[in-house]
Amino acid sequence: MQLIQTVYAEVDFGNTSVNPVAKFSSISVFTNVLIPLFMIVGGFLTLAMLLYAAFMYLTSEGAPEKIKKAQAVMTYSIMGIFLIVLAFVITKVVGYLFHITMPL
């Protein structure tokens, strides 16, 4: 009686049903998937921070230090969304200048 049997199998790691990472043929394809994902996450974080700042502003009860903190959070979240949009525009301009196809 033999406990270990000999098994001969061939696995094609290039097949996307066997290996889901195989759909990323190069680092540029992987980056083209990640950039829009980061932009979407950044947009949602900006929305959350703006809502948090609005809540802080409404519950400040007129205290000047709380109002300044809420205004600072609003300012930084608006600067963050501006940087996200600026990065998107720069990415599109570079893609246009060098004829690079991008998903968005």
N, C-alpha and C positions, 0 to 999 in steps of 0.2 A: 504494500500500500504506500503510495507516494502522496505526501502532504502538499508539496508545491508542484504545480503543473507548469509546464512551459507554454507560454502564450506569445504568439507572434502577432503583432498589430502594427499597423502603420497609421500614424496620425498626421493629418495635414494641418499644420498650425497656421497656414495661410487662409484656411476656410473660416469665414466669419461665424458660422454656426458652431464651430468647435472652439474658436478663440475670438472673443468679441473685440479684442484689441487689434486684430488684424485689419480692421477697416481703416486704421490710421497708417497709411502707407509711408508717411514721412512726418517729420516734426512740424512742417508747415501745415499739414492737414490737421494735426492735433491742435496747433495754435489757433487755426481758423475756427475750431470748435470752442476753444476756451475763451477767446476774446469776447464774443457776444455773450457768453455765459457770465463772465465777470461784469460786463456792462449792465446786464439785467439785475444781477445781485446788487450792484452799486446803486442802481435806480431805486430798488426796493429799500435799501438801507437809507438812502436820502429821504425817501418818503417817511420812513419810520422816525428818523431824527427830526424831521420837520414837525411831525405829529407830537413827538416828545417835547420839543421846544414850545409848541403851542400850548400843550398841557402845562408846562412849567410857567409860561407867561400868564395863563388864565388863573393858576393857583398861587400866584406870587403875592396876592393880597396887597399890592402896592409897595412891597419892600423893594427898595432900589437895587440891592445886591442880587436879589432873585431875578429881577427884570433884566439886569445886565447879563446874568448867566444865561437866561433864556435867549436873549438877543445874540449872545456869542454862539450858542448852539445853532441858532438859525443861520447866522452868518457863515459858520464853518460848513454847514450842510449845503448851503447854496454854493459856496466855493467848491465843495466836493462834486456836486452835479455839473458845475461849470468845467471842472477838470475832466470829468468823464466825457462830456460832450466834446471838449477840445481834443482829447485823445482819439475819439472816434473820427473827428474831422481830419486830424493829422494822419491817421491810419488810412482813411479814404484817399487823401491827397497823395500820399506815398504810393498807395496801390495804383492810383491812376497814372502817376508819373512813370512808374516802372512796369506798368501793364501786368499787375498781379491781380488774379481773380480772388475775391473774398466773398464770404457767404452773405454779408449784409449789404 
